[in-house]
Amino acid sequence: MPQEPVLLDGPALAHALGVDPALVRKWAQRGKLTRKGTDGRGRALYDYAEALKVHAEMRRRRPLEQAEQANGTTLATPP
Protein backbone atom coordinates (compact mmCIF):
# COMPACT_ATOMS: atom_id res chain seq x y z
CA MET A 1 0.00 0.00 0.00
CA PRO A 2 1.54 3.36 -1.01
CA GLN A 3 2.25 5.82 1.77
CA GLU A 4 0.75 9.28 1.86
CA PRO A 5 3.34 11.85 0.76
CA VAL A 6 4.79 14.10 3.43
CA LEU A 7 4.07 17.64 2.26
CA LEU A 8 6.07 20.56 3.62
CA ASP A 9 6.12 24.26 2.84
CA GLY A 10 9.35 25.76 1.48
CA PRO A 11 10.85 27.00 4.76
CA ALA A 12 10.04 23.73 6.59
CA LEU A 13 11.46 21.72 3.70
CA ALA A 14 14.62 23.81 3.66
CA HIS A 15 15.03 23.29 7.41
CA ALA A 16 14.51 19.52 7.06
CA LEU A 17 17.14 19.32 4.31
CA GLY A 18 19.56 21.73 5.97
CA VAL A 19 19.56 24.16 3.03
CA ASP A 20 18.65 27.80 2.54
CA PRO A 21 14.97 28.46 1.69
CA ALA A 22 16.14 30.34 -1.41
CA LEU A 23 17.55 27.06 -2.73
CA VAL A 24 14.17 25.36 -2.39
CA ARG A 25 12.59 28.26 -4.31
CA LYS A 26 15.26 27.93 -7.00
CA TRP A 27 14.59 24.20 -7.39
CA ALA A 28 10.87 24.91 -7.74
CA GLN A 29 11.44 27.70 -10.29
CA ARG A 30 13.69 25.43 -12.35
CA GLY A 31 11.09 22.64 -12.33
CA LYS A 32 13.11 20.26 -10.18
CA LEU A 33 10.42 20.29 -7.46
CA THR A 34 6.75 19.93 -8.23
CA ARG A 35 4.26 22.03 -6.28
CA LYS A 36 1.76 19.62 -4.71
CA GLY A 37 -0.71 22.20 -3.44
CA THR A 38 -0.93 25.01 -0.92
CA ASP A 39 -1.41 25.20 2.82
CA GLY A 40 -4.01 27.29 4.65
CA ARG A 41 -1.82 30.38 4.29
CA GLY A 42 -1.36 29.95 0.54
CA ARG A 43 2.24 28.71 0.77
CA ALA A 44 3.39 26.13 -1.76
CA LEU A 45 3.70 22.56 -0.51
CA TYR A 46 6.31 20.10 -1.77
CA ASP A 47 6.75 16.34 -1.41
CA TYR A 48 9.57 15.61 1.04
CA ALA A 49 10.59 12.37 -0.76
CA GLU A 50 10.88 14.21 -4.09
CA ALA A 51 12.96 16.93 -2.42
CA LEU A 52 15.30 14.32 -0.93
CA LYS A 53 15.95 12.97 -4.44
CA VAL A 54 16.63 16.45 -5.82
CA HIS A 55 18.94 17.23 -2.91
CA ALA A 56 20.87 13.98 -3.44
CA GLU A 57 21.20 14.69 -7.18
CA MET A 58 22.50 18.19 -6.52
CA ARG A 59 25.03 16.86 -4.00
CA ARG A 60 26.31 14.31 -6.54
CA ARG A 61 26.72 17.01 -9.20
CA ARG A 62 28.46 19.52 -6.92
CA PRO A 63 31.92 17.83 -6.85
CA LEU A 64 31.87 17.59 -10.66
CA GLU A 65 31.02 21.27 -11.00
CA GLN A 66 33.79 22.20 -8.58
CA ALA A 67 36.31 20.13 -10.56
CA GLU A 68 35.22 21.82 -13.78
CA GLN A 69 35.72 25.26 -12.25
CA ALA A 70 39.16 24.28 -10.98
CA ASN A 71 40.47 23.17 -14.35
CA GLY A 72 38.33 25.34 -16.66
CA THR A 73 36.47 22.48 -18.41
CA THR A 74 32.82 21.58 -18.82
CA LEU A 75 32.12 17.89 -18.31
CA ALA A 76 28.54 17.92 -17.01
CA THR A 77 25.54 18.25 -19.26
CA PRO A 78 23.50 21.39 -18.66
CA PRO A 79 20.31 20.99 -16.56
ZADREN-542442 format. One record per residue (C-alpha): residue number from 1; x, y, z; residue in three letters. Coordinates in steps of 0.5 Angstrom, whole numbers. Each point is the difference from the previous one (the first is absolute). Layout:
ZADREN-542442
+-----+-------+-------+-------+------+
| pos |    xx |    yy |    zz | code |
+-----+-------+-------+-------+------+
| NUM |     X |     Y |     Z |  ALA |
...
+-----+-------+-------+-------+------+
This chain:
ZADREN-542442
+-----+-------+-------+-------+------+
| pos |    xx |    yy |    zz | code |
+-----+-------+-------+-------+------+
|   1 |     0 |     0 |     0 |  MET |
|   2 |     3 |     7 |    -2 |  PRO |
|   3 |     1 |     5 |     6 |  GLN |
|   4 |    -2 |     7 |     0 |  GLU |
|   5 |     5 |     5 |    -2 |  PRO |
|   6 |     3 |     4 |     5 |  VAL |
|   7 |    -2 |     7 |    -2 |  LEU |
|   8 |     4 |     6 |     2 |  LEU |
|   9 |     0 |     8 |    -1 |  ASP |
|  10 |     7 |     3 |    -3 |  GLY |
|  11 |     3 |     2 |     7 |  PRO |
|  12 |    -2 |    -7 |     3 |  ALA |
|  13 |     3 |    -4 |    -6 |  LEU |
|  14 |     6 |     5 |     0 |  ALA |
|  15 |     1 |    -1 |     8 |  HIS |
|  16 |    -1 |    -8 |    -1 |  ALA |
|  17 |     5 |     0 |    -5 |  LEU |
|  18 |     5 |     4 |     3 |  GLY |
|  19 |     0 |     5 |    -6 |  VAL |
|  20 |    -2 |     8 |    -1 |  ASP |
|  21 |    -7 |     1 |    -2 |  PRO |
|  22 |     2 |     4 |    -6 |  ALA |
|  23 |     3 |    -7 |    -2 |  LEU |
|  24 |    -7 |    -3 |     0 |  VAL |
|  25 |    -3 |     6 |    -4 |  ARG |
|  26 |     6 |    -1 |    -5 |  LYS |
|  27 |    -2 |    -8 |    -1 |  TRP |
|  28 |    -7 |     2 |     0 |  ALA |
|  29 |     1 |     5 |    -6 |  GLN |
|  30 |     4 |    -4 |    -4 |  ARG |
|  31 |    -5 |    -6 |     0 |  GLY |
|  32 |     4 |    -4 |     5 |  LYS |
|  33 |    -5 |     0 |     5 |  LEU |
|  34 |    -8 |    -1 |    -1 |  THR |
|  35 |    -4 |     4 |     3 |  ARG |
|  36 |    -5 |    -5 |     4 |  LYS |
|  37 |    -5 |     5 |     2 |  GLY |
|  38 |    -1 |     6 |     5 |  THR |
|  39 |    -1 |     0 |     8 |  ASP |
|  40 |    -5 |     5 |     3 |  GLY |
|  41 |     4 |     6 |     0 |  ARG |
|  42 |     1 |    -1 |    -8 |  GLY |
|  43 |     7 |    -3 |     1 |  ARG |
|  44 |     3 |    -5 |    -6 |  ALA |
|  45 |     0 |    -7 |     3 |  LEU |
|  46 |     6 |    -5 |    -3 |  TYR |
|  47 |     1 |    -7 |     1 |  ASP |
|  48 |     5 |    -2 |     5 |  TYR |
|  49 |     2 |    -6 |    -4 |  ALA |
|  50 |     1 |     3 |    -6 |  GLU |
|  51 |     4 |     6 |     3 |  ALA |
|  52 |     5 |    -5 |     3 |  LEU |
|  53 |     1 |    -3 |    -7 |  LYS |
|  54 |     1 |     7 |    -3 |  VAL |
|  55 |     5 |     1 |     6 |  HIS |
|  56 |     4 |    -6 |    -1 |  ALA |
|  57 |     0 |     1 |    -7 |  GLU |
|  58 |     3 |     7 |     1 |  MET |
|  59 |     5 |    -2 |     5 |  ARG |
|  60 |     3 |    -5 |    -5 |  ARG |
|  61 |     0 |     5 |    -5 |  ARG |
|  62 |     4 |     5 |     4 |  ARG |
|  63 |     7 |    -3 |     0 |  PRO |
|  64 |     0 |    -1 |    -7 |  LEU |
|  65 |    -2 |     8 |    -1 |  GLU |
|  66 |     6 |     1 |     5 |  GLN |
|  67 |     5 |    -4 |    -4 |  ALA |
|  68 |    -3 |     4 |    -7 |  GLU |
|  69 |     1 |     7 |     3 |  GLN |
|  70 |     7 |    -2 |     3 |  ALA |
|  71 |     3 |    -3 |    -7 |  ASN |
|  72 |    -4 |     5 |    -4 |  GLY |
|  73 |    -4 |    -6 |    -4 |  THR |
|  74 |    -7 |    -2 |    -1 |  THR |
|  75 |    -2 |    -7 |     1 |  LEU |
|  76 |    -7 |     0 |     3 |  ALA |
|  77 |    -6 |     0 |    -5 |  THR |
|  78 |    -4 |     7 |     2 |  PRO |
|  79 |    -6 |    -1 |     4 |  PRO |
+-----+-------+-------+-------+------+
